[in-house]
Amino acid sequence: MKEAQDGDRLARGLVLLAPGNFHLQINAHRRVSLDQGPRRNGVRPSVDVSMASAAEHHGQAVIGAILTGMGSDGTAGARRIKAAGGKVIAEDSSTSVVFGMPRNVIEAGLADEIVPLPELASKLVELAKAG
């Protein structure tokens, strides 16, 4: 796991985190770009931005995960992933410290799976292998 830098390439087993105050986008060549575009849902970085770019360029290969967090960031991104044929996982309320983001995705009917945090990694692997 590392904080993303502009131009990083996605790779198996690598987790990239958006740096503070930067949106993270993924292009068609699996490269990361960072920008300070307008805040979405009052935040930057916004997972909606990352998910929308992933869905646009990688469609049904995308699996989005919405974990604990406040507000509705992630709902629009989850909608884009679903529209592109991808899958969405939401964290269960039993392990979510702040259930705002996962609740919004679940209530919008966008979650293919709802799992407690300890089961998230295995569910991601299962979906990746099935896809």
Buried (B, 14 or more C-beta within 10 A) or exposed (E): EEEBEEEBEBEEEEEBEBBEEBBBBBBEEEBBBBEEEEEBBEBBBBBBBBBBBBBBBBEEBBBBBBBBBEBBBBBBBBBBBBEBEBBBBBBBEEBBEEBBBBBBBBEBEBBBBBBEBEBBEEBBEEBEEEE
